[in-house]
Amino acid sequence: MATIKEVMENLPNLFKPEKAKGWNRVILFDLAGEEPSKWTLNIQDGVATIEEGETQKPRLVISGNSEHIIQMFTGEVPPMKLVNGGKLKMKGPMMDAIAFSGLWDIPKQ
């Protein structure tokens, strides 16, 4: 199984810039579980960058266990199943949470 560091550092490769036109946001992943950590995702002008730690003030915070983030971004579990099941929580504007889910080319398993 991938580590949270591997998955988070791969996010820019999964990012679909055409889906983020005009959508500039800072998103914090605040993770507990097997690999507790914080990661700041910055989407600016169609480019996604990721840094370990809380490096900027986020507009959207995604919290949950690191293993669920791994499952989401590797395609093991659909994102909405994790959200609807209460395993991942999004705090911030609802429209940002909805838009966030469409920004990724997540593999299908």
C-alpha positions in Angstrom: 0.0 0.0 0.0 1.2 3.5 -0.8 2.2 5.9 1.9 0.5 9.2 2.5 3.6 11.0 1.5 3.7 9.1 -1.9 0.0 9.8 -2.5 0.2 13.5 -1.6 3.3 14.1 -3.6 1.6 12.5 -6.6 -1.5 14.8 -6.5 -0.1 17.3 -9.0 0.2 14.4 -11.5 -3.5 13.5 -11.0 -4.6 17.2 -11.3 -6.8 18.1 -14.3 -6.0 21.8 -14.9 -8.8 22.2 -17.5 -11.3 21.6 -14.7 -9.8 24.4 -12.5 -10.0 27.4 -14.8 -10.3 30.5 -12.6 -10.4 28.3 -9.5 -7.5 29.5 -7.2 -7.7 27.9 -3.7 -5.7 26.7 -0.8 -6.8 23.4 0.7 -5.5 21.8 3.9 -5.5 18.1 4.4 -5.6 17.6 8.2 -5.0 13.9 8.6 -5.1 11.5 11.6 -4.9 7.7 11.5 -1.9 5.5 10.6 0.1 8.4 9.2 -1.0 11.7 10.9 0.1 14.7 9.0 -0.9 18.0 7.5 -0.5 18.9 3.8 -1.2 22.2 2.0 -2.5 22.0 -1.6 -2.3 25.2 -3.5 -4.2 25.4 -6.8 -3.2 28.6 -8.6 -3.6 29.5 -12.3 -4.2 25.9 -13.3 -1.2 24.5 -11.4 -1.4 22.3 -8.3 1.4 22.2 -5.8 1.6 20.4 -2.5 3.7 21.1 0.6 3.9 19.2 3.9 2.6 21.1 6.8 0.0 23.9 7.1 1.9 26.5 5.1 -1.0 28.9 4.1 -4.4 29.8 5.4 -6.8 27.3 3.8 -10.2 28.0 2.4 -11.2 24.4 2.5 -10.1 21.8 5.1 -10.4 18.1 4.4 -10.0 15.9 7.5 -10.0 12.2 8.1 -7.6 9.3 8.4 -4.6 9.1 6.1 -5.6 5.6 5.0 -8.9 7.0 3.6 -7.1 9.7 1.6 -4.8 6.9 0.2 -7.9 4.8 -0.7 -9.5 7.8 -2.4 -6.6 8.9 -4.6 -5.5 5.4 -5.6 -9.1 4.6 -6.7 -9.7 1.9 -4.1 -12.8 3.6 -2.7 -14.9 6.3 -4.5 -14.5 9.7 -2.9 -18.3 10.2 -2.3 -18.5 6.9 -0.5 -15.9 8.1 2.0 -17.6 11.5 2.4 -21.1 10.0 2.7 -19.8 7.4 5.1 -18.4 10.1 7.4 -14.8 8.9 6.9 -13.7 12.2 5.3 -15.0 15.6 6.3 -14.8 18.8 4.3 -15.1 22.2 6.1 -15.5 25.3 4.1 -17.7 26.5 1.2 -19.9 23.7 -0.1 -19.3 24.8 -3.7 -15.5 24.4 -3.1 -16.0 20.9 -1.8 -18.1 20.0 -4.8 -15.6 21.6 -7.3 -12.7 19.8 -5.5 -14.0 16.4 -6.3 -14.0 17.0 -10.1 -10.3 18.1 -10.3 -8.7 14.7 -10.2 -7.9 11.9 -12.7 -8.4 9.2 -10.1 -7.6 5.7 -11.3 -10.6 3.3 -11.5 -10.2 -0.1 -9.9 
